[in-house]
Amino acid sequence: MKKKLLSLCLGSMLMGSLLVGCGGDTESETTESPEAAAGEEQISIDIFQGKVEFRDQFMELARQYEEENPNVSINFAAVGGGSDYFTSLRSRFSAGDEPEIFSLAGPSELADYQQYLADVSDTKAASLALEGTLDGITTEEGVFGLPFNLEGYGLIYNKRIFEEAGIHAEEILTFEDLEAAVQVIDEQKEELDIDAVFALAGSELWVTGNHLANVYIAPEFDNDVLQTYESGSLEFEKSDELQRMVDLQSNYSVQPVLSVDYSQQVERYFSLERVAMIQQGNWIYPSVNEMDPDFAQNGIGILPIPMEGYEGHLPVGVPNYWVVNNNKDPEVVQASKDFLDWLYTSDIGKEAVLTQLNFIPAYEGFDETKIADPLSQTIYEYSSEGNTIGWVFMGYPNPWGDILGANIQEYIAEQISWDQVVENSINEWESMRE
């Protein structure tokens, strides 16, 4: 992957703390570090972030790092899905329980935490970051984070169900194409032995308010997260297209939509082949693989969410950034930077990033042929061809995406009209920018 790749594939590279694409409650574990070398002070690094689905892989990496660095012990905790990571992070800081390393998702969150952050521009990883990937975490004062990876999302589909229903994924480009395919599958639910066409995670605000809405808002800001962040107003020019996709997914989803969460969507419905499609990204691969390795490797694909003028484009970006707490002792700050450098520049770390974490690397020096899972491979192909939509949702006023998601929930529950969704969202954007 060359540095110029990002200029093609990303207008903006950020993702909601999710995140951004995570399921489950808080999970924490400490690895047992070997006895520190004589004369060396033991250093403890507490890592807090929002990707529960990679907990085991991160813990194994931490164990390997501790073997190489016996004076360092690493505690790893993650919050995602059913728990709000950013709220949990605020609570930890308020309680004085500040982690040494944590994750942020772009300009809005950086503005809240920059006073606590160390400049990481002196790390080897920062020097190898692909062009554009540091933009959303950089100010005039320095570079305050390192990208996790690249991710993409869309409509993840079951290849077997599509084949048995006579649907050809490569022929689905427009909304009308998708709508027709959905209706064909719906008419064959009994024969296909599925519960519904979709499982829309309607209980998760980020699924609609951040990810889905981003597809239809990004073009308004030229796919540029910084332009989004600096904008005092929103026209919501493609709100009608967003409504069509909300209606299509919710009407043909497992019911009741507002009771379906991320874990149910991925594990109960998609991984067990009870639905044909879900709106998610390549971060679900470890969860699907854990439940059914053969299905994960051979039975799933990803489709772009149709939008006029951007047919055949996937949203691709940087989901989160690792940041280092500058409130800690200097030797702890340096040890934290050293661990992140090791993760993305050592042979062990790079191999794990590709084959254990199944990340699409955001750095030079990786062998992209080792990208293991089919979702990440497809996203890499879209990126290399420039067929991408920028991630601008972390340039929203914070927490505007959650407000939009809540409005969409009320719309799905038939408590407000779509015109009210649009009006409320525009007014909230302008009010929050004042």
N, C-alpha and C positions, 0 to 999 in steps of 0.2 A: 504494500500500500504506500503510495507516494504522498508527500505533503500536499500536493495540489489536489488530491482527492477531496479534501474537505471543502475546498472552494466550490466544487461541483455539487457535493451532496448535502451541504448544510448552509442555509441562510442563517440559522440559529441553532443552538445546540443544547437546549436545556430541557429538563424534565422535572416535574413536580415530585416533591418528596414522597412521593409515591410509595412516591412513587411508585410513587411512581411505580408500579408493577409488582407489588409485593403482597404476600398473604400471611395471615397469622398474627399472633400476639407477640409480646416482648419475649425474646429468648436470649439468655445470657449464659456464657460458659467461659471458664478460665482454663487455659492449658497449663499443665504442670511443667515449669521450666526446670531444666537440669540445674544442679547447684552452680551458682555463679563462680566464675574464675576467681582465684585468690586475689584479693586486693581490689576487686572491681565492685562498685556499688550496684546493688540490684535496682533495676529500673522497671517500673510497671507502666504499661501503656493500655489505657482503657479506650476501646474503639466502639463507637455508637453510630449506627446507620440504619437505613430503611429497607434492607434486602434480606428478609427472613429466608427466602428460598435458597440462598447461597451460604447459609450458616455453617453447614458441615464442611463445605469446601474451604471457607475462610479459616475455620478452626484447624484444619489439617495444614494449611499454609502457615498459620501462626506457629504450630508445633514444629514444623520444619525450620522456621526462622529461629525459634528458640534453641534448637539443636546447634545452629551455627553461631548463635549469640547467647550464651548461657547466662549472661547478666541481664537479659531482658525477659520479662514475662508479659504476656498479652491476654487481656480480658476482652471478649467480644460479645456485644449485645446488639440486637436488631429489633426494630419495631416496624410493622407494616400491615397493610390490609385493614383488618378490623380495628387497629389502633392507629392514631394519627401520629406519625413520626415527629413532625415539627412541633406539635403541642407537647409531646414527651420531651423533646430537646429543651424547649423553654422551661419546662418543669425542673429538669435537671440543673440547668443554670441557675434558676431561682433558688433551688435548694443548696447551691454551692457544690453540687456533685458534677463538676465539669469534666467531660471526657478529654483525653489527650488528642484523639483523632475523631472527627465526626464528619457527617456529609451535609452538603448544602446543594441547592439546585439552581443557582443562577443569581441574576442581579437583585431581585427582590429580597431573597434570603441573605445575600452578601451584604446588602445595606444594613440589615439588622444585626449582623455579627462581625462586621469587619474590624471593629475595635478589639475583638478577641483573637484575631487571626495572625498567624505568622506568614511572612512573605516566603513563598516556596520557589521563587525564581532561581535560587541557587541550587536546586536539585537537578540531578541528571535527567529525571523523568520530565521535568518542565522543558528542558532543552530538546527533548525528543518528541514532545507532543505535536500531533499533526496540526497543520496550519488552520487557524480559526477555532480550535477546540478550547483555547484558553480565554477567548474574548469575553465570555459571559462571567468570568470570575476574576477579571483584571480591572484595576483602576490605575489612576496616575501614581498611586502610592506603591503599587507592586502587583505581583501575581499571588493570589490568595487561595488557590486550590489546584488540584490535579484531577483530570477527568478519569472517572471509573472506566469508561469504554464508550462504544457507539451502540445504540439500540434503535430498533425500528418497530413499528406496529401497523396493524391493519386488521383484516378479517382472516383469522386462522381457521382453516377448513379441514374437514375429514375427507381424505382422498377416496376412500372406499365408498362413502355415502354419495359423493359426487358421481363417481363412476357408475354405481348402481342406479342412480337417478337419471343418468344420461346427461350430466352437466359437465361442460368442458371449462375448467377454470380460466384458461388462457383467453377465452372468448368473452369474459366478463370485464368490460371496460367502463361502461356508462352505468348510471343509476338504473336506467330502464333494463339493461342487461341483468343487473343484480336482482332487481325486483322480479323479473321473469323467472330467474333461477330459483329464487326463494319460493315462489308460488308452485313451481314444479315439484320441489322437494316437499313442500307442505302437503300437497295432494297425495304424496306417497309415504306419509309418516308411518302408517301401519305396516306397509310392506318393508320399509327400511328399518323398522323396529327402533324408532327414535321418539323422544318426548316432544320435541319441537325443532324448528330450524335453528333458532338462536338460543343461547343462554346469555341474556344481557344482565350484567351485574349492576342492577339498578340501585342497590343500596350504597354503592360506592360513588361518592361525589366526583372523584377524579376521572372515572371512566368516561363520563359525558362532559363534565364541566371543563376538564383539562384536555384529555386526549381527543375525544371526538370533536369537540368545538374547535380545537387547534387546527384541524384540517381545513375548516371553513373560515377561520380568522386569519391564518398565516398570510394568504395572498394579499390581504388588505394592508399588511405592513411589509410587503416585499420579502416575506419569509425571514425577517430580521428581528431577532429578539430584542436587541438594543433599541431599535426604532419603536417596537411595541412598548418597551419599558418607559420610553420617553414621551409616549403619546398621551395627551390629555383627553382624548375622545375616541369613541368607537362608532363606526358607521354600521357595522354588522351587515355588510352588503350581501353576504351569502347565508343569512339566517334562514331563508326559506329552504335551502338545500340541507341545512342542518336539521330542520324540522322533519324533512322527508326521511332522513336516516334514523332519527330518533323513533319516528312512527314505524318504520319498517322493522327495526330491531325489536321494539317493544311489542308490536302487534303479533309478531311471529316468534315470540320468546316463550321459554318456560315461565309459567305464571305462579304466584304473583311476582312481577318483575322487581318490585321494590323490596322484596325479601331475599333476592339472590345476591350473595356477596362474592368477592373475588375467589375465595377458596372453593365455594360450591361451583362457581362457573367453570373453573379450571379442572378441578379434581372430580367432583361428583357428576358433572354433566359432560364436559368435553373429553376428559381422559377415559371415562367409562363409555364413550361413544353413544351418549344419549342425545346429542345435538349435532348438527352439521357444521355450525360455525360459531365462533365467539370473537368479539372485538378485543384483541390483546396483542402483545408483542413477543419478541423472541425470548424475553425473560421467563416465559412460562415453561421453556423447554426442560429445565431440571425437574420441575414438578411432574410433568407428563412422563418424562423418562423414568422417574422413580416408580411410577405406577405401572407403566407398560413400555419397556425399552423398545420393543419392536415397533409399536405404534408411533412412538416419538421419532424414531429414526426413519421410518419408511411410510408412515401413514398420514402425515400432516403437511400442509402447505400454507402459504400466506398470500392474500389478495389485497391490492390497494382499496381503500375506501373511496368510492367514486366521487369525483367533484368535477364540475364543468371547467374545462381549460387545463385541468391537471390529471386527466385520465392516465392510468398506468404509473402513478407516482406514489411512493411510500413516504410517510413521515419518518425521518431519520435524524437523530441528534445525540447529544451527550446527556445522559439521564441525571447524573449526579457528579459532584466533585468531592474528593477527599480534602478536608481542611485540617490544619494543625493548630491547636490551642496555644496561643502565645503567652497565656497567663502562667504557664508551667515553668519550672526551672530550665535554664538553657540546655543542660545536658538531656533533659527529657524531650524538649522541643527537637533537638538534633536527632535523638534516637527515633522519634516519630517520623521525621523526614527520611532517615535511613531505612526504616521499614518500608515506606512507600516507594523509595527508590529500588529497593530489593524486589518488591512485588512486580515492578514493570520493567526492570532492566537486567535482573539476574537470569541465568538460564533456567533455574528451577521456577522462578516466578513467571517468566514468560510462557513456559510450557504449561503451567497450571492455568494461566489466564486463558489460553486457547482451548485446552483439553479438559480441564476440570470445571472452571467457571463458565466455559463456553462463551466468552466475551468476544465481541468484535473489537480488536484493539484500536485505541485512539492514539497510538504512538508508532514511531518508526522502529525498525529493528525486529519486527515479528514476521513469522512465516505464515502468510494468510492461507496457504494451502492446507494448514492444519485446523482451520475453522471447522469444528466437528459437526455441528448440528445443522439440519436442513433449513431452519428458519433463519439462522444467522448467515448461512451461505447465500440465501436469496436476498437478504437485506444488503449484503456486501455487493452482490451483483447489481442491484438497483442503484446503490451508491456510486459504484465505479462507472456506471452509465449516466450518472447525473439525474436519474429519474426519482427525485426526492422532493419532499415538502419540508420546510424548516419547522423546528420546534420553537414556538413563540410563547407557549403558555406560562413559562416562568418569567416572562416579561409582563404578564398581567399584573394589575394592581393586586397586592396581597391582602386578603385571600379571595380575590374576585372569582377565580375558577370554582371554588367551593360554593360561592353564592349562586353562580350560574348553574352548577350541578344541582343545588337545592331547588332552584326555580324549575329545572327540567323534571325533577322528581314530582313537584306539585303539578306540573303539566301532565305527566304520565298518570297521576292520580286523579286527573280531571278536576283539579281544584282551581286552576287558573288557565287562561287561554295562552296560545303561543304568542299573540301580540303582547300580552302582559309579560311573558318571559323576555321578549326582546326589549320592551320599554324598561322593565326593571333593570335588565343587564346594562343597558346603555347609561341609565341614570346612575347606577352604582359605580360604573367605571369612572364617569365624570366626577362624581362626588369624592371618590377615593383618590383622585388625582389632584384635587384642589389643595 
